[in-house]
Amino acid sequence: MVYTGRFAPSPTGPLHFGSLLAAVASYLDARAHQGRWLLRIEDLDPPREAEGATDNIVRTLEQFGLHWDGEVIRQSDRHAIYNDILLQLTSNGAAYRCSCSRQQIHKRSNSSLYDRYCRRHPPTAKTRCAIRIRCDRDYPFDDLIQGYQQFSDQPEDFVIFRRDRFFAYQLAVTIDDEAQQISHIVRGSDLLDSTPKQIHLQQQLGYRQPVYAHIPVATNKRGQKLSKQTLAPALDEHKALQLIIRALDFLGQQPVAELTDGTIEECLSWATAHWDIAAIPKQTGIILEES
């Protein structure tokens, strides 16, 4: 199998240090295996997207020396493909329509976990619905960083098409990883619980299962994951070398002091030659807000 990795940001704002960690880790793992590294823009949710964010992401990666292979894929260009596979899953009974709101689910079960109500009580044809995939088993997996993962003996029928008429993240990501022949997925540990869902869809669709590696999540001093929602500052392109070295340190790669006097290209070349995924810690790390 040819190694193919990817970085798949959502254009909800500029990249921040948490984004950089995922980009650097996935880039270096691909390059250390003489593999391909692809860029995919996951623009599935227009209401959450920030104007100009895609161009900003592309420019930032270039200025940080993280050059991808091939063309940039945008999920907004792939709706027809998602729809065809959604029809396949509903036609063969693997997925079903669901009209339940979060409030209704919680009222019935006092839980956010879906109780499969619409499996037993199908909504009428005119009712506006989401589509859920049937999921009757858990999918444990071995993670290269976090180790063996098993989540629940009561898996949930999860949404693959939303009531607001947008394709769900789990469906689109699974389809695109197969289409791009992604062999290794290196991403943040905040997505660990998405992995069994994606494995389930892979099983339903006859796809290969990639190798997974979930890096620790960077947090601010309040313990919140760095994100647009927690107001993580945008990457300063004038401090690209400094920030890449800082990312290498966070990822347990022990960057040598001499890198501070070199170029971004020299830094990434050193990091590729010395890349050790086994050195990445499991736990989250604290990042001061002002950094």
C-alpha positions in Angstrom: 0.0 0.0 0.0 1.3 3.4 -1.0 1.3 5.7 2.1 -1.1 8.6 1.6 -1.9 11.0 4.4 -4.0 14.1 4.5 -4.8 17.4 6.4 -8.4 18.3 6.3 -9.3 21.6 8.0 -12.7 23.3 8.0 -12.8 26.9 6.8 -14.4 28.3 9.9 -11.5 30.7 10.5 -7.7 31.0 10.3 -5.4 28.2 11.3 -4.2 28.3 15.0 -1.6 26.3 16.9 -3.9 23.3 17.4 -4.4 23.2 13.6 -0.6 23.5 13.1 0.0 20.5 15.3 -2.3 18.3 13.1 -0.8 19.7 9.9 2.8 19.2 11.0 2.2 15.7 12.5 0.4 14.4 9.4 2.9 16.1 7.0 5.9 14.6 8.7 4.5 11.1 9.1 3.7 11.1 5.3 7.1 12.5 4.3 9.0 10.1 6.7 7.3 7.2 4.9 8.1 8.8 1.4 4.4 9.1 1.0 1.9 11.6 -0.4 0.3 14.4 1.7 -3.0 15.7 0.5 -5.0 18.8 1.4 -8.8 18.7 1.7 -11.0 21.6 2.6 -14.0 20.3 4.6 -16.5 23.0 3.7 -19.7 21.1 4.5 -21.3 23.7 6.8 -21.7 27.1 5.0 -23.3 28.8 8.0 -20.2 28.2 10.1 -17.7 29.2 7.4 -15.7 32.4 7.5 -15.3 34.5 4.3 -11.8 34.1 2.9 -10.9 31.3 5.3 -10.0 28.7 2.6 -7.6 31.1 0.8 -6.1 32.0 4.2 -5.6 28.3 5.1 -3.9 27.6 1.8 -1.6 30.7 2.1 -0.7 29.9 5.7 0.3 26.3 4.9 2.5 27.6 2.0 4.2 30.1 4.2 4.9 27.4 6.8 6.6 25.3 4.2 3.9 22.6 4.3 3.4 21.9 0.6 0.8 19.3 -0.4 0.7 16.9 -3.3 -1.9 17.2 -6.1 -5.0 19.4 -6.2 -6.9 20.8 -3.2 -10.1 18.9 -2.8 -13.2 20.8 -1.6 -16.1 18.9 -0.1 -18.5 21.5 -1.4 -17.7 20.2 -4.9 -18.7 16.6 -4.0 -22.3 16.7 -3.0 -23.5 14.6 -5.9 -21.1 11.8 -4.9 -22.3 12.0 -1.3 -25.9 11.9 -2.4 -25.4 8.8 -4.6 -23.9 6.9 -1.6 -26.6 8.2 0.7 -29.2 6.8 -1.6 -27.4 3.5 -1.7 -27.4 3.3 2.1 -31.1 4.1 2.4 -32.1 1.8 -0.5 -30.4 -1.2 1.0 -31.9 -0.6 4.5 -28.6 0.3 6.1 -29.9 3.8 6.9 -33.3 5.3 7.7 -35.1 8.6 8.0 -35.4 10.2 11.4 -37.6 13.2 12.5 -36.5 13.3 16.1 -35.2 16.5 17.6 -32.6 16.6 20.3 -35.3 17.8 22.7 -37.5 14.9 21.9 -34.7 12.4 22.3 -33.8 13.8 25.7 -37.4 13.9 26.9 -38.0 10.3 26.0 -34.7 8.9 27.5 -33.3 11.7 29.7 -30.2 11.2 27.6 -28.6 12.7 24.4 -28.1 9.1 23.2 -30.5 8.3 20.4 -33.1 5.7 21.4 -33.8 4.4 17.8 -37.4 5.6 18.0 -37.7 6.1 14.2 -36.5 2.6 13.6 -39.8 1.4 15.2 -41.9 4.4 14.2 -41.0 5.6 10.7 -41.9 9.2 10.0 -44.3 10.1 7.2 -43.0 10.8 3.8 -43.7 14.5 4.0 -41.9 15.0 7.3 -38.5 16.8 7.1 -36.0 14.3 8.4 -32.4 13.5 9.1 -31.0 10.2 7.9 -29.3 7.9 10.4 -27.1 4.8 9.8 -28.0 1.6 11.7 -25.2 0.7 14.0 -25.6 -2.3 16.2 -22.0 -2.9 17.3 -18.9 -1.1 18.5 -15.7 -1.0 16.4 -12.6 -1.1 18.6 -9.3 -0.2 16.9 -5.6 0.1 17.6 -4.3 3.7 17.5 -0.6 4.3 16.9 -0.4 6.9 19.6 -3.3 6.3 22.0 -3.3 2.5 21.9 -6.3 0.2 21.9 -9.6 2.0 21.8 -13.0 0.7 22.7 -15.9 3.1 23.3 -19.3 1.6 24.0 -21.3 -1.6 24.2 -24.3 0.4 23.1 -23.4 2.1 19.8 -25.7 4.8 18.5 -27.4 5.1 15.2 -25.7 8.3 14.1 -26.7 11.0 11.7 -25.2 10.9 8.2 -27.5 13.6 6.6 -28.8 16.5 8.7 -32.3 17.8 9.0 -31.0 21.2 7.7 -30.1 19.4 4.5 -26.4 19.3 4.9 -24.3 16.1 4.6 -22.9 15.1 7.9 -19.2 15.1 8.7 -18.9 11.3 9.3 -20.4 10.4 5.9 -18.4 12.9 3.8 -15.1 12.2 5.5 -15.4 8.4 5.1 -16.3 8.7 1.4 -13.4 11.2 0.7 -10.8 9.2 2.6 -11.6 6.2 0.4 -11.8 8.3 -2.8 -8.4 9.7 -2.1 -7.0 6.3 -1.0 -5.9 7.6 2.4 -3.9 4.9 4.1 -3.0 6.8 7.3 -5.0 9.4 9.3 -3.0 11.5 11.7 -5.3 14.0 13.5 -6.2 15.4 17.0 -7.4 13.1 19.8 -10.7 15.2 20.0 -11.7 13.1 17.0 -11.1 9.7 18.6 -14.8 9.0 19.2 -15.5 9.7 15.5 -13.3 6.9 14.4 -15.6 3.9 15.3 -18.4 5.7 13.3 -16.1 6.1 10.3 -15.0 2.4 10.6 -18.7 1.4 10.7 -19.3 3.3 7.5 -16.2 1.8 5.9 -17.6 -1.7 6.7 -21.0 -0.8 5.3 -19.5 0.5 2.0 -16.8 -2.1 1.6 -14.0 0.4 2.1 -10.5 -0.2 3.4 -9.8 0.8 7.0 -6.9 3.3 7.3 -4.3 3.3 10.0 -5.2 5.8 12.8 -2.9 8.0 14.9 -4.5 10.6 17.2 -2.1 13.3 18.5 -2.7 15.0 21.9 -4.9 18.1 21.9 -3.4 21.5 22.8 -5.3 23.5 25.4 -5.3 27.0 26.7 -4.5 27.7 30.4 -8.2 27.3 31.2 -8.0 23.7 30.0 -10.1 24.4 26.9 -9.1 22.9 23.5 -7.6 25.4 21.2 -10.2 26.2 18.6 -12.0 29.0 16.9 -14.8 28.7 19.6 -12.2 29.3 22.4 -10.7 32.2 20.5 -7.4 30.6 19.8 -5.2 33.2 18.1 -4.4 32.8 14.4 -0.9 31.6 13.5 1.6 34.5 13.0 3.2 33.8 9.7 6.2 36.0 10.7 6.9 33.4 13.4 6.6 30.4 11.2 9.9 28.8 12.1 9.5 29.4 15.8 6.0 27.9 15.8 7.1 24.8 13.8 9.9 24.2 16.3 7.4 24.7 19.1 5.0 22.2 17.5 7.9 19.6 17.2 8.6 20.1 20.9 4.9 19.6 21.8 4.9 16.4 19.7 7.9 15.0 21.6 10.4 15.2 18.7 13.1 17.0 20.8 14.1 19.6 18.2 17.8 20.6 18.4 18.7 24.2 19.3 20.5 24.7 15.9 17.1 24.7 14.1 16.4 28.2 15.4 19.2 29.6 13.2 18.1 27.7 10.0 15.3 28.0 7.5 11.8 26.5 7.6 12.9 24.1 4.9 15.9 23.0 6.9 13.8 22.6 10.0 11.2 20.4 8.2 14.0 18.4 6.6 15.5 17.7 10.0 12.1 16.8 11.4 11.3 14.4 8.6 14.7 12.6 9.0 14.2 12.3 12.8 10.4 11.7 12.9 9.4 9.3 15.6 5.6 8.8 16.0 6.3 6.6 19.1 7.7 9.7 20.9 4.4 11.6 20.7 2.8 11.8 24.2 -0.8 10.7 24.7 -1.9 13.5 27.1 -3.0 17.0 26.2 -0.6 19.9 26.7 -1.2 23.4 28.1 -0.6 26.3 25.7 -0.6 29.8 27.2 -3.2 32.0 25.5 -0.8 34.8 24.8 1.6 32.4 22.9 
